[in-house]
Amino acid sequence: MIYKINLCNTSQTLFQKASFSCAWDVTLSKDGNLSIWRVGGVNQIMQAREVMTTQVIAVKEDQTKQQAARLLSLYRVSGLPVVSDDNMVIGVVTQRDVLGKDGQRVRDIMTRGVISVTPDTDLDEVSRILVYKRIRRVLVLDQGRLAGIISRGDLVEEVASRWVCPVCGEIMHSMHFPEVCNRCGASDVSTLELVAPGS
């Protein structure tokens, strides 16, 4: 089945989300796999640029371990990219690095092998990386420069904010229960599962 959906999530967050088109098709196969495709022109699977956080808190390698710990605590994040003066990513410093490694500077404790994706990476691939590499976040790099970050929470939010009208099949994104369907006006928008319209 194919459904037209609206992926415009207007909820405010600490970080600014990338802007993206609001016309998508969702295909749910018989085996339960979900694919999200852009409507119009050549269909493309939803990409990292559509959900990444673009205003990312980062640190420099010459900052102190304590400064990194303060940023992790203040912004309630589990890791920070380490960038050079020209915004090239040179590492990541995580809560685990702060707690488990000796050193006074970020350069002494950071992890240098960075797992990253590009803005064009399919969200299916981003999800696989987060799960199979057992990481909490993945950096989005554009020619080595920091473009954004995607956390497990960002992907879970995409799933959690999906509401489907059982009357017409319209899919809406909101963290709050929608009172009525945007398309048909039905007041019984209560399911989070994809259902065939009218069933």
Beta strands, then each sheet from edge to edge (+ up, - down):
strand 1: 2-5
strand 2: 24-28
strand 3: 34-38
strand 4: 79-83
strand 5: 89-94
strand 6: 116-117
strand 7: 137-142
strand 8: 145-151
strand 9: 162-164
strand 10: 171-173
sheet 1: 1+ 2- 3+
sheet 2: 4+ 5-
sheet 3: 6+ 7+ 8-
sheet 4: 9+ 10-
end
